[in-house]
């Protein structure tokens, strides 16, 4: 059994958001290459990304899942759709469009899909309302949020009501890097995705630790994408900073960052067996979950083939990565349904 906690999907279509809200900046889909099934994601008239049919077609997705042995995917939107920059009421409307589509996908294939909802995080009050709808009405297993919310890091006081609600609703929060610097020194070599994303994830983790979020909400369930970014390699440096400069690092927390390593989950998406071994050592073999970033090229489109073929990992650890840890985090029964 394999449960993939990190993958992305889009609705097959959605309204023209410029016409709906009266201003630009939103993603729209346009057909690409007639007969190919591909679509162009356009932003302000500029090409953002070309996506294959499997980014919105459930049947194509299930074919790929069957080829790679994935039993279930926890669906989440593409981070560019977060739209935290927009008017909060407009982002809420867009989130509801996306979340309703996710719910319809799960309802159509309940044995193959679960879902993380998306929220208007720039308005914590609206985000809490939509989080409760996702958990209570739509039956989701959690929500996906970005590694920061505009100018707020994840320890911003404005977000405390969101974290409180997530803990109370037993809602897993899947944290995905996004909104990296794209220009200047990061313009070439795909650096925002290769370097910026790991830095974003590490920053988000440090803010939640140093900012006291995990201390204030001890039952909060969080999972970080892309193998916890650079954190596993830099945890010693981060802990050392906490110890030698508490005046800078320990102003909002009492506990060392290392204390939280048994509580934080990450996906397995690191693309290297040595990196995976380090991830398991640092975060714990009970806290790493299969994640593929399907259907995008920077993902693991073999769905953990190197994990399954590893001669170093025990069968027990493989089972934990492939499904047991996900079932524990998301509160699933043996059939993959919420208990």
C-alpha positions, 0 to 999 in steps of 0.5 A: 500500500502507498499513500502519497501525501504530496501531489497537486491537482487543478479543477478541469476549469474555473470561471474567468477570475479577472471578470469575476473579481475585476482585476488581474493577477489570477491564473487562467487555463488555456488549451495548448496543442490541440488534441494533446490534452495539455493546457497553459497556465497563464498569469497576466497574459504571460505563460506560467506553466504548461500542464499535462492532462493528468493535472486535472483529469482524474482517470489519467491520474489513476492510470499513473497511480496504478502504474507506480503502485500508489493506492491513494493520493492526498490531493492539494492545489498548486501553490500558485492558486493560493492567491494570498495577495488578492482581496480576502473575500475574493480568495475565499471565493476562489478557495471554495471553488477549488475545495468544492472541486476537490470534494467532488474528486474525492466523492467520485473515487473515495478509495483513491483520493483524500484531500487537503483544502486551501484557505484565504490565509491573508484573513485568518478569520475567513481562513478559520471559517473555511478550515472548519467547512473543509473538516466538518462538511467536506470531510477533508483530512487537512489543509495546505498552506504556504511557507509564509503569508505575504509579509507574515512568517508562520509565527505571526501573531495574526495567525494564532487563531488559525493555529488554534483552530487547526489544533482544535479541529484535529486538522493536519496542516501541510506546509508547502514552499512558495512565492520564492524570489524569482528575479535578480540573482535567482533568475537563472538555473531554476534557482527559485525551485532548486535553492529557494524552495528548501530555504523557504521550508527551512525558514518556515520550520524555524519560525514555527519553532523559534516563534513558539507556535509548536510550544503554544499548540502541543497537539498541532499536526504539521507536515512539511513538503520537500523533505523538510528543505535544508533543515535536516542538514542544518539542524545542528547549526540551528540548535547551536544558534539557539544555545549561544544566542538566546537573545536572538533565537529564544525570545519567543520560545523556551525549548530547543528546536531539536525537541520538536523533531518527534512531532514534525512530519515531512514528506520523503521527496529528497531525490537521493538515498543518502539524503533520505537516510539523513532525513530519517535519522533527523526527523525520525523513521515514524515521521517521514511520509511518501510524497511525490510532487506528482505530476510535476517534473521536479517530483518523484514520478516513480512514487518511491521506487528507490525507497522500495528497491533500497537494500539499506532500508528495512521492510518495516521502515519502508512500510512506515514511509509508504503508508503507516506514517500517513495513516497515523498522521491523518487518522485513517483506518486500514482502508484509508478512510478517516476514523 
